[in-house]
Amino acid sequence: MPAVTTTPFPDLSVAFAAAFAAPHHRPFFWAGGRPAALLVHGFPGSPAEMRGLAQTLYEAGWSVQGLLLPGLGPDIATLAQRRAADWLAAVDRALVALRQEHHPVLLVGHSLGGALALQTAAQRPPDALALLAPFWTMGGGPLALFWPLIRLAVPRLRPFRLFRPDWADPQVRAGLQALLPGLDLDDPAVRQALAEFSLPAQLLDEIGAIGKGAYRLAPRVRMPTLVLQGRLDPVVPPARTRQLAMRLGGPLSYHELNGGHDLVNPEAPAWPDVQRLLLAFAPK
């Protein structure tokens, strides 16, 4: 009887580490002029996603800093131990340090980074705030309704089982390839490894707490604020961003653009509008 051989599942921890090993995922500071911008990336991203915005501002004479949130990017091996307080403290420390040497200071956040930036701005105001597709809620539906019970019963979540990605969808494949380059998404062993990949349920609690805090503190944000939102965003729907924007307490410039969630991507259709609006808004 011939021996049965099985293909081992790929080690996704190794794949994640390799995906974020490149230098562009690391934090950066480019010294330009006296005005400075602090850029806060989303989840589960890295400073790499903010480099397009940084380049735009740097070429306009700004100093720019791309923050790495603890437990993300090259630091992803420690993600399970991170809490909302760690991320908020990192943004606050960076903002304090930047304000000591620069004026004006613009705080920019994308997605979860938008929620972090909004909370920070409410308690330590920058000169201006820019939010791109800002996250603040996971929405309703069965998951939100039954989350307290799920949280008790299932200490770890398998996101690829929960959301059941369509492996034939080009956007799904492009997103996974961008996150984990080199994985063969047609390999059954790779798909099974993704299905088994798990995160602590506590992590969703922390993300949810950041969003709730941003929504609660929004009326305390009184500096000029730019909000950019993609009309086709499946992650942060426009209706939710409008709801958040209406709570902001200061001068607001709100724009919905022809794009999705990836407004910070220089290859995205909305990118020229993102550049134009950001440069027009940035305090002089």
C-alpha positions in Angstrom: 0.0 0.0 0.0 1.6 3.3 -1.0 2.4 5.8 1.7 0.0 8.7 2.1 1.7 12.1 1.9 0.2 15.3 3.1 1.2 18.9 2.3 2.0 20.8 5.4 0.2 24.0 6.0 2.5 27.1 5.4 3.5 28.9 8.6 1.6 32.2 8.4 3.6 33.7 11.2 6.7 33.4 9.0 4.7 34.8 6.0 3.6 37.8 8.0 7.1 38.4 9.3 8.4 38.2 5.7 5.7 40.5 4.4 6.7 43.3 6.7 10.4 42.9 6.5 11.0 45.4 3.8 12.3 48.9 4.9 9.2 50.8 3.6 7.2 49.2 6.4 9.3 50.8 9.1 8.6 54.2 10.7 10.1 57.2 9.0 10.8 60.9 9.5 11.7 63.2 6.6 12.9 66.6 7.7 11.5 69.4 5.5 10.2 72.8 6.6 8.9 74.0 9.9 5.3 72.8 9.3 5.0 69.0 10.0 2.5 66.2 9.6 2.1 63.1 11.7 0.6 60.2 9.6 -1.1 57.3 11.4 -1.7 54.1 9.4 -4.6 51.7 9.7 -5.1 48.1 10.7 -3.4 45.7 9.9 -1.1 48.1 8.0 2.2 49.8 8.5 3.8 53.2 7.7 4.2 51.9 4.1 0.5 52.8 3.3 1.1 56.5 4.3 4.2 57.1 2.2 2.3 58.5 -0.7 0.7 61.2 1.5 4.1 61.8 3.1 5.7 62.3 -0.3 3.0 64.7 -1.3 3.4 66.9 1.8 7.2 66.6 1.8 7.4 67.9 -1.8 5.3 70.8 -0.7 7.8 71.8 2.0 6.5 69.8 5.0 8.4 67.7 7.5 6.6 64.3 7.7 6.6 61.5 10.2 5.2 58.0 9.5 4.3 56.4 12.8 4.4 52.6 13.4 1.6 51.5 15.7 2.8 49.0 18.3 2.1 45.4 17.3 1.7 46.1 13.6 4.0 46.0 10.6 7.4 44.7 11.5 6.2 44.4 15.1 3.3 42.1 14.3 4.6 39.2 16.4 3.5 41.2 19.5 0.0 42.0 18.2 -1.8 39.7 20.6 -0.4 41.5 23.6 -1.3 45.0 22.4 -4.2 47.1 23.7 -5.9 50.3 22.6 -4.0 52.3 25.2 -0.7 51.3 23.6 -1.8 52.7 20.2 -3.2 55.9 21.7 -0.1 56.5 23.7 2.1 56.0 20.7 0.2 58.6 18.7 0.1 61.0 21.7 3.9 60.7 22.3 4.7 61.3 18.6 2.4 64.4 18.5 3.9 65.9 21.6 7.5 65.5 20.3 6.6 66.9 16.8 4.9 70.0 18.3 8.1 70.8 20.3 10.0 71.5 17.0 7.4 72.3 14.4 4.5 74.6 13.6 1.8 74.2 12.3 1.3 70.5 12.9 -1.2 68.5 10.9 -2.4 65.1 12.2 -3.5 62.6 9.5 -5.1 59.2 10.1 -6.4 56.5 7.8 -9.1 54.0 8.8 -8.3 52.8 12.4 -5.6 55.4 12.3 -8.3 58.0 11.8 -10.1 56.9 15.0 -6.8 57.1 16.8 -6.0 60.5 15.4 -9.5 61.8 16.2 -9.2 60.6 19.9 -5.8 62.2 20.2 -6.9 65.5 18.6 -9.8 65.7 21.0 -7.4 65.7 24.0 -4.2 67.2 22.6 -5.3 69.4 19.7 -3.0 69.7 16.6 -3.4 72.7 14.4 -5.5 70.7 11.9 -6.8 67.2 11.5 -7.3 65.1 8.3 -9.3 61.8 8.4 -9.4 59.4 5.5 -12.1 56.7 5.6 -12.1 57.0 9.4 -13.3 53.9 11.3 -15.5 54.2 14.3 -17.9 51.2 14.4 -18.1 47.6 13.2 -21.7 48.2 12.5 -24.8 46.2 13.4 -25.8 42.8 12.2 -25.7 39.4 14.0 -22.0 39.7 14.8 -22.5 42.9 16.8 -25.7 41.8 18.4 -24.3 38.5 19.7 -20.7 39.7 20.2 -20.9 39.5 24.1 -21.9 35.9 23.9 -19.4 35.1 21.1 -16.7 36.8 23.1 -17.3 34.5 26.1 -17.7 31.3 24.1 -14.9 31.8 21.5 -11.7 33.2 22.9 -10.0 33.2 19.5 -11.5 34.2 16.2 -10.7 32.8 12.7 -11.3 35.9 10.5 -11.0 34.0 7.2 -13.6 31.5 8.3 -15.9 34.3 9.6 -15.9 36.4 6.5 -15.4 33.6 3.9 -13.4 35.4 1.3 -14.3 34.8 -2.4 -11.1 33.4 -3.7 -12.1 34.2 -7.3 -12.7 37.9 -6.5 -9.8 40.0 -7.9 -10.0 42.6 -5.1 -9.8 39.9 -2.4 -6.8 38.3 -4.1 -5.1 41.6 -4.7 -5.6 42.6 -1.0 -4.2 39.3 0.3 -1.3 39.3 -2.1 -0.4 42.8 -1.0 -0.6 41.7 2.7 1.2 38.4 2.2 3.2 38.5 -1.1 4.3 35.2 -2.4 1.5 33.0 -1.1 -0.1 30.8 -3.7 -3.8 31.5 -3.1 -4.8 28.6 -5.4 -3.0 26.1 -3.2 -5.5 24.2 -0.9 -2.9 24.1 1.9 -2.5 27.9 1.8 -6.3 28.3 1.9 -6.6 25.9 4.8 -3.8 27.7 6.7 -5.7 31.0 6.2 -8.9 29.4 7.4 -7.1 28.2 10.6 -5.4 31.5 11.2 -6.7 33.0 14.5 -6.6 36.2 16.4 -7.6 36.7 20.1 -11.2 38.0 20.4 -9.8 40.6 22.8 -8.2 42.3 19.8 -11.7 43.1 18.4 -12.7 44.5 21.8 -9.7 46.9 21.6 -10.4 48.0 18.1 -14.1 48.5 19.0 -13.1 50.6 22.0 -11.0 52.9 19.8 -13.9 53.5 17.5 -16.4 54.2 20.3 -13.9 56.6 21.9 -13.5 58.5 18.7 -17.3 58.8 18.2 -17.8 59.9 21.8 -15.0 62.5 21.7 -15.8 63.9 18.2 -17.7 67.0 19.5 -14.5 68.0 21.4 -12.6 68.3 18.1 -12.7 72.0 17.3 -9.8 72.5 15.0 -10.3 72.6 11.2 -10.9 69.0 10.0 -10.7 67.5 6.5 -12.7 64.2 6.0 -12.2 62.2 2.8 -14.4 59.2 2.1 -14.7 56.8 -0.7 -18.2 56.4 -2.1 -17.5 52.7 -2.8 -15.8 51.9 0.5 -17.0 48.4 1.7 -15.0 48.7 5.0 -16.1 52.1 6.2 -19.4 52.9 4.4 -20.0 56.6 3.6 -23.2 56.8 5.7 -21.2 56.0 8.8 -18.6 58.6 8.0 -21.2 61.2 7.5 -22.7 60.3 10.9 -19.2 60.8 12.5 -18.5 64.0 10.6 -21.7 65.6 11.8 -20.5 65.2 15.4 -17.3 67.1 14.8 -17.2 70.4 16.7 -15.0 72.6 14.5 -14.8 73.8 10.9 -15.3 70.8 8.6 -14.4 70.1 5.0 -16.1 66.9 3.9 -15.6 65.2 0.5 -16.8 61.9 -0.9 -14.6 60.7 -3.7 -14.9 58.1 -6.5 -13.0 55.3 -4.7 -13.0 52.6 -2.1 -11.2 52.2 1.2 -7.7 52.6 -0.2 -7.7 56.4 -0.5 -4.0 56.5 0.6 -3.0 54.3 -2.4 -1.3 56.4 -5.2 -2.6 53.8 -7.7 -6.2 54.3 -6.6 -8.6 56.3 -8.9 -9.2 58.9 -6.2 -5.6 59.7 -5.6 -5.3 63.0 -7.6 -8.3 64.3 -5.7 -6.8 63.2 -2.3 -3.6 65.0 -3.1 -5.3 68.2 -4.3 -7.7 68.4 -1.3 -5.0 67.6 1.3 -2.7 70.2 -0.1 -5.4 72.8 -0.3 -6.5 72.1 3.3 -3.0 71.9 4.9 -2.5 75.0 7.1 0.1 77.4 5.8 
